[in-house]
Structures are given as C-alpha cells and as structure tokens.
Amino acid sequence: MAPLPENNTAVLFVDYDTCGEPHQLQCRMADASTVTEAMDGVNAFLTALGNSHRLMTITGARHRAALATVTTDVVWTGAATYGIGAGTHDESAKFYDFIGRSAGGRRVRVGIFGAIIGVEGEDYRLAASSDPAFSGALAVLVGAIDHFVAIDGLPASWKPYVNLGQNAYWRNHIRA
C-alpha cells in the first residue's frame, strides 16, 4: 500500500507537559469534523483516562487543515490539566497507546505519555476491559467517527486493548 502524505487529513495537535517533558497528542479529523468537535473528543478521551497517568498540563493547541503545511494556534477549550501527581522524570517516557485500523487498511494510533504503569503483562498489553479508565477511553475512540480517524480520513475499528511501555526515544532523551 502506497503511503499517503502526512497532511492528507486535518489534524488537531494538543501540546502538553508531563513529568518534566513536553509531548504532543495528535487527533486526525475527517472533513466533516470541526476543530471544536475534535477538541471535545480529545477532552473526553483524556477525561476518561482519569487518574491512570501523571499530571498533564495543556500548553497549547494547533490546527492544520488538510493538505496544508502550516498550523494555526487555537484556543484549547478542555481542562487545563488531566491526571494525578507530578510524577518522576523517568515516567515521561512511559506511554499508553490505543491502536485501530480504518476500512481502507490504514493504521491509527492515539497515545499519551506519563502513564502510571503497574503490571505490564507478558506482552506489554492489557485488555481495555481490565481497567475502567481504559474501557472509558476506548469507548470515546469507538464513538468518534469524525475525529481520531486514520490518515485516509476514515473512521477506525479500535483494538480492544491498550499497549503500554517505555518509549525508546524519550528514554534515551532522559539519559542524555
């Protein structure tokens, strides 16, 4: 399958700090979605995750239109913070990822850093049903048909699990 251009869809970028490091959450949007709807979706997703992650402070939001090469600042309409506890610097590399695939076969991933990881399981994957925060966040993703879409602009079928672990890039960044 040939790759699609990175700017094939509109994207809402939500910038945040957690555990002493800046991170970014991306929410791809279908043509029918508005920035406000996408922000409401991201807010619902982060709210559903509850206290399953370290304190996340929203530092800004930007929108990039489909096929555009620049972003425009937008006023974030969700909460100013999510999660609990300042966390330690090493926790900035810990993540949760939800994975889906569109009917067109394109993969989509939504994840956050600052995860509070207790038991990782044998394969660094937990059933979403194992925790109310994960099942709530998955329900938000499943219900989102115009945002949290794949790069082809189509809604995703989401896997019933959450991946968790430590991101190698951020782990190495912490070491430097």
C-alpha positions as CSV (number, residue, x, y, z in Angstrom):
1,M,0.0,0.0,0.0
2,A,1.5,3.3,-1.0
3,P,2.0,5.9,1.8
4,L,-0.3,8.9,2.0
5,P,1.1,12.4,2.6
6,E,1.4,13.3,6.3
7,N,-1.0,16.2,5.7
8,N,-3.7,14.1,4.0
9,T,-6.2,15.0,6.7
10,A,-6.7,17.9,9.0
11,V,-5.1,17.4,12.4
12,L,-5.6,18.9,15.9
13,F,-2.3,19.0,17.8
14,V,-2.6,19.2,21.6
15,D,0.7,20.1,23.3
16,Y,1.3,19.2,26.9
17,D,3.9,18.8,29.6
18,T,4.2,15.8,31.9
19,C,6.9,14.6,34.2
20,G,9.1,17.5,33.1
21,E,9.0,16.9,29.4
22,P,6.9,18.4,26.5
23,H,4.8,16.0,24.5
24,Q,2.1,16.2,21.8
25,L,-1.2,14.3,21.1
26,Q,-2.4,14.3,17.5
27,C,-6.1,13.9,16.6
28,R,-6.7,13.4,12.9
29,M,-10.0,14.8,11.7
30,A,-12.4,13.8,8.9
31,D,-13.6,16.5,6.5
32,A,-16.9,16.6,8.4
33,S,-15.3,17.4,11.8
34,T,-14.7,20.8,13.2
35,V,-11.8,21.9,15.5
36,T,-14.3,22.3,18.4
37,E,-15.6,18.7,17.9
38,A,-12.0,17.4,17.8
39,M,-11.1,19.3,21.0
40,D,-14.3,17.9,22.7
41,G,-13.2,14.4,21.6
42,V,-9.7,14.9,23.0
43,N,-11.1,16.3,26.2
44,A,-13.4,13.3,26.5
45,F,-10.6,10.9,25.9
46,L,-8.2,12.5,28.4
47,T,-11.1,12.8,31.0
48,A,-12.0,9.1,30.5
49,L,-8.3,8.1,31.3
50,G,-8.9,9.8,34.7
51,N,-6.0,9.3,37.1
52,S,-4.3,6.5,35.1
53,H,-1.5,8.9,34.2
54,R,0.7,11.6,35.7
55,L,-0.3,15.2,35.8
56,M,-0.6,16.5,32.2
57,T,-0.7,20.3,31.8
58,I,-2.0,21.5,28.4
59,T,0.4,24.1,27.0
60,G,-1.4,24.8,23.7
61,A,-3.3,23.6,20.7
62,R,-2.9,24.0,17.0
63,H,-4.8,23.1,13.9
64,R,-3.5,22.1,10.5
65,A,-6.0,22.0,7.6
66,A,-5.9,19.1,5.2
67,L,-3.1,19.5,2.6
68,A,-1.7,22.5,4.5
69,T,1.9,22.8,5.6
70,V,1.4,25.2,8.5
71,T,-0.5,25.1,11.8
72,T,-2.7,27.8,13.3
73,D,-2.9,28.3,17.1
74,V,-6.4,27.6,18.5
75,V,-7.7,28.3,22.0
76,W,-7.9,25.0,23.9
77,T,-11.4,24.5,25.3
78,G,-10.9,21.5,27.5
79,A,-9.5,21.3,31.0
80,A,-6.1,22.9,31.8
81,T,-4.8,19.7,33.5
82,Y,-5.5,15.9,33.5
83,G,-4.2,13.1,35.6
84,I,-2.7,13.0,39.0
85,G,0.6,13.7,40.7
86,A,3.7,15.4,39.3
87,G,5.5,12.1,38.6
88,T,9.2,11.5,38.1
89,H,11.3,12.4,35.1
90,D,11.6,8.7,34.1
91,E,7.8,8.5,33.9
92,S,7.8,10.9,31.0
93,A,8.9,8.0,28.7
94,K,6.1,5.7,29.9
95,F,3.1,5.5,27.5
96,Y,-0.3,4.2,26.7
97,D,-1.3,3.6,23.1
98,F,-4.6,2.7,21.6
99,I,-4.4,1.1,18.1
100,G,-7.0,1.0,15.3
101,R,-7.3,0.4,11.6
102,S,-9.6,2.0,9.0
103,A,-11.7,0.2,6.4
104,G,-9.1,1.4,3.9
105,G,-6.4,-0.6,5.8
106,R,-4.7,2.4,7.4
107,R,-3.4,2.2,10.9
108,V,-4.1,4.8,13.5
109,R,-2.6,5.3,17.0
110,V,-3.7,7.5,19.9
111,G,-1.4,7.7,22.8
112,I,-0.2,9.7,25.8
113,F,3.0,9.8,27.9
114,G,3.3,9.9,31.6
115,A,1.5,6.6,32.1
116,I,1.3,5.1,35.5
117,I,2.3,1.5,34.7
118,G,1.8,-1.1,37.4
119,V,1.7,-4.6,35.9
120,E,2.7,-4.6,32.2
121,G,1.6,-8.2,31.4
122,E,3.6,-10.6,29.5
123,D,3.3,-8.7,26.2
124,Y,3.1,-5.1,27.4
125,R,-0.6,-5.1,26.5
126,L,-3.7,-5.1,28.7
127,A,-7.3,-5.7,27.7
128,A,-9.2,-2.4,27.8
129,S,-11.8,-4.1,29.9
130,S,-9.2,-4.7,32.7
131,D,-9.5,-1.1,33.9
132,P,-12.4,1.4,33.8
133,A,-10.1,4.2,32.6
134,F,-9.0,2.2,29.6
135,S,-12.5,1.0,28.7
136,G,-13.8,4.5,29.0
137,A,-11.1,5.9,26.8
138,L,-11.7,3.1,24.3
139,A,-15.4,3.9,24.3
140,V,-14.6,7.5,23.4
141,L,-12.5,6.4,20.5
142,V,-15.1,3.9,19.2
143,G,-17.7,6.6,19.3
144,A,-15.6,9.1,17.4
145,I,-16.4,8.8,13.7
146,D,-15.3,12.3,12.6
147,H,-12.1,12.6,14.7
148,F,-9.5,10.2,15.8
149,V,-9.6,8.9,12.2
150,A,-6.8,7.2,10.2
151,I,-4.6,9.1,7.7
152,D,-7.1,8.2,4.9
153,G,-9.8,10.1,6.7
154,L,-11.9,7.0,7.5
155,P,-13.1,6.1,11.0
156,A,-11.1,3.3,12.7
157,S,-12.1,0.0,14.2
158,W,-10.2,0.0,17.5
159,K,-8.4,-2.9,19.1
160,P,-9.9,-4.0,22.5
161,Y,-6.6,-3.5,24.3
162,V,-4.1,-0.8,25.3
163,N,-0.4,-1.1,24.6
164,L,2.0,0.1,27.3
165,G,5.7,0.5,27.8
166,Q,8.6,2.9,27.7
167,N,9.4,4.8,24.6
168,A,13.0,4.3,23.5
169,Y,13.4,7.9,22.1
170,W,12.2,9.5,25.3
171,R,14.2,7.0,27.5
172,N,17.4,8.0,25.6
173,H,16.5,11.7,25.8
174,I,16.3,11.4,29.6
175,R,19.7,9.7,29.6
176,A,21.4,12.5,27.7
